[in-house]
C-alpha cells in the first residue's frame, strides 16, 4: 500500500508580503507613481489640498447646514421642482432637440435692438405664412395648452 505524502504549507506572514509588494512597487509602477506625485504637487500648489482638508474638517458643520437648508420649505420645493423638471426633460425627444440646436447654429434668431423699429404687421404676416413658422407655432400652442390644462386641475 502507498504511503501518503505529507504536505505542510509554508506559513505566510502578511506583513512580509506587504513589505515585498511595497519594495517592488517603484519598479513595477514607476510611471504611475510619478504621475501621482505630479498630480499631488499640482493640487498642493493650487490650494486644492487645503480646500479638501477644510471640507473634511468641517464636514459636520457642512452636513448640518445642508440638512437645515433641505428641511426648509424652500429646500423641499427646490427638490420637488428639480424632480418635476427632470421628468419634463426626460420626456423631450432628443432627436428633436438636436435638430433644433443644429437649426439654431445654422440660422440663429435675429436680435432686434430697442432703437430699431418693430416689424410691420405685413412682414409678420409673411413670417406666419411660412410652413416652418406655423409648425413652430403649433408646437408652442400645444405646450401652452398643456400648461393651461395643468393650471385648471385642482
C-alpha positions in Angstrom: 0.0 0.0 0.0 1.2 3.5 -0.8 2.3 5.9 1.9 0.5 9.3 1.8 2.7 12.3 1.1 2.7 14.8 3.9 2.1 18.3 2.8 2.7 21.1 5.2 2.2 24.6 3.6 4.7 27.2 4.5 3.3 29.8 6.9 2.7 33.2 5.2 3.4 36.4 7.0 1.1 39.0 5.7 3.4 41.8 6.9 6.3 40.4 4.9 4.1 40.0 1.8 3.0 43.7 2.1 6.6 44.9 2.5 7.7 42.8 -0.5 4.9 44.4 -2.6 5.8 47.9 -1.4 9.5 47.4 -2.2 8.6 46.2 -5.8 6.1 48.9 -6.4 8.5 51.6 -7.5 10.0 49.3 -10.2 6.7 48.0 -11.4 4.6 51.2 -11.3 7.2 53.9 -11.8 5.3 55.9 -14.4 2.1 55.8 -12.5 3.8 56.9 -9.3 5.5 59.8 -11.0 2.1 60.9 -12.4 0.5 60.6 -9.0 3.3 62.7 -7.4 2.9 65.4 -10.2 -0.9 65.4 -9.5 -0.3 65.8 -5.8 2.2 68.6 -6.3 -0.2 70.5 -8.6 -3.1 70.0 -6.2 -0.9 71.4 -3.4 0.3 74.4 -5.4 -3.3 75.3 -6.5 -4.6 75.0 -2.9 -6.9 72.1 -3.7 -5.5 70.0 -0.9 -6.2 72.9 1.6 -9.8 73.0 0.3 -10.3 69.3 0.7 -8.8 69.4 4.1 -11.2 72.2 5.1 -14.1 70.3 3.7 -13.2 67.2 5.6 -12.6 69.1 8.8 -15.9 71.0 8.6 -18.0 68.1 7.3 -20.2 68.1 10.4 -21.0 71.8 10.0 -21.5 71.5 6.2 -23.8 68.5 6.6 -25.8 70.3 9.3 -26.2 73.4 7.1 -27.2 71.2 4.1 -29.7 69.3 6.2 -31.1 72.5 7.6 -31.5 74.0 4.1 -33.1 70.9 2.7 -35.6 70.7 5.6 -36.9 74.2 5.0 -40.0 74.8 2.8 -37.8 76.4 0.1 -35.4 73.4 0.1 -38.3 71.0 -0.2 -39.9 73.0 -3.0 -36.5 73.1 -4.8 -36.1 69.3 -4.6 -39.7 68.8 -5.9 -39.1 71.3 -8.7 -35.9 69.5 -9.7 -37.7 66.2 -9.8 -40.5 67.7 -11.9 -38.1 69.4 -14.3 -36.1 66.2 -14.7 -39.4 64.4 -15.7 -40.0 67.2 -18.3 -36.5 67.0 -19.7 -36.6 63.2 -19.8 -39.9 63.3 -21.8 -38.4 65.5 -24.5 -37.4 63.8 -27.8 -33.5 64.1 -28.0 -33.6 63.9 -31.8 -36.0 66.9 -31.9 -33.8 68.9 -29.5 -30.7 68.0 -31.6 -32.5 69.2 -34.8 -33.5 72.5 -33.1 -29.9 73.1 -31.8 -28.5 72.4 -35.3 -31.0 74.8 -36.8 -30.1 77.5 -34.3 -26.5 77.0 -35.2 -27.1 77.4 -38.9 -29.7 80.2 -38.6 -29.6 82.0 -35.2 -32.7 84.2 -34.4 -32.2 87.8 -35.1 -31.9 90.0 -32.0 -33.5 93.4 -32.5 -32.3 96.4 -30.6 -34.6 98.6 -28.6 -33.9 101.5 -31.0 -34.9 99.5 -34.1 -38.4 99.9 -35.5 -40.6 96.9 -34.8 -41.6 94.8 -37.8 -44.7 95.8 -39.6 -47.9 93.7 -39.4 -47.4 92.8 -43.1 -43.9 91.5 -42.5 -45.1 89.5 -39.5 -47.9 88.0 -41.6 -45.4 87.0 -44.2 -43.5 85.1 -41.5 -46.7 83.4 -40.3 -47.3 82.1 -43.8 -44.1 80.1 -43.8 -44.5 76.4 -43.1 -41.7 76.3 -40.5 -43.2 79.2 -38.6 -46.6 77.6 -38.4 -45.0 74.3 -37.3 -43.2 76.1 -34.5 -46.3 78.0 -33.5 -48.3 74.8 -33.4 -45.7 73.2 -31.1 -45.7 76.3 -28.9 -49.5 76.3 -28.8 -49.5 72.6 -27.8 -47.2 73.4 -25.0 -49.3 76.4 -23.8 -52.4 74.1 -24.0 -50.7 71.6 -21.7 -49.7 74.3 -19.3 -53.3 75.7 -19.3 -54.8 72.3 -18.7 -52.4 71.7 -15.8 -53.3 75.0 -14.1 -57.0 74.2 -14.4 -56.7 70.9 -12.5 -57.3 71.1 -8.7 
